[in-house]
Amino acid sequence: MRQQVLVLYLANSALDAKVVGWARYDGTGTAEHTTGDSDEPPYETGLEALLDGWRLFQAAQLLPPYPGHEYDTSYLKHEFFFEKLQPTP
């Protein structure tokens, strides 16, 4: 089995929130993806990825902002990792 990994950054912590960033990695060797290789996300929401057969295996820990920093911008914090397993050719 070979693994495909999909990283989705969502607008908030709910899986049905809009995708605002993404990255794909293909361990099957059938496709090569690079950062910024698409203007459209592969899915509109994390829930759509689940419905398409991706398995959720990690979600970002929800941490409250430090007092006084509620409106600071930084990294995309609502990160979800999905995988699909494909048979080895």
N, C-alpha and C positions, 0 to 999 in steps of 0.2 A: 504494500500500500504506500502511496505517496500523498503528501499533504499539500493542500492549497490553503493559504491564509488570506483573510480579508480583514482589514482594520477599518472600522468606521468610527468617525468622530461625530457625535450627535449634538443637536442644539441644547439638549438637556439630558437628564439621566434616564428618561423613559425610552424604551425600545421603539416606541412608535413616533419618536421625535424625528425631525428632519435631519438628514445627513448633511453636514457642513464641511467634511473633509474625509479623505479615504486613501488607502494604500492597498495594493494587492501583491501577493507573492505566490508564484506557482512552482511548487516543488515537483510537478510532473514533467516539467521541461517542455510542455506543449505551447506555452505562451510566455512572453517576456513583458513585464510591466515596469514602467518607471514613474517617478513622481511627476505629476502634471501631464500624464499622457492622455488625459481625457478631460473635457470641460463638463461632462455630465457624470454624476455619481453612478455607480453600478446599481444602486437601489435608492429609493427615496427615503426609506426608513430602515432601521435595524430589523423591525418586524418583517419587512419584505424579504430580507436576507434569510431569516428563519423559515419563512414560507417557501423559499426556493431551495431548501435543503441544507443551508449552512448551519453548522452547530456552533452555538455560543460557548466559548470556553473561558473567557475572562472579561470582566467589566471593571472599569476604574472604580477605585474606592471613593466614596463620597465624603469629602472633607469640607467642613464649613470654612468660609474665608476668615482670615485673621481680622480681628476688629480694626476698622478703619481702612481696610483694603477690599471692601465688597465690590468696588467698581474698577479695580485694577484689571488690565488685560495681560495675558500671559499665554501659556500653552493651552491647547484644547483639552479640557479636562474630562469630558464625557467620552472616553475611549472604550470601544468594544472590539474584542478579537473573536473572529469566527473561523471555522475550518470546514473543509470538505476533504474526505479521504477518497482517493481514486485508486483503482487497482493498478499494480505495476504492469507495464506492457510486457 
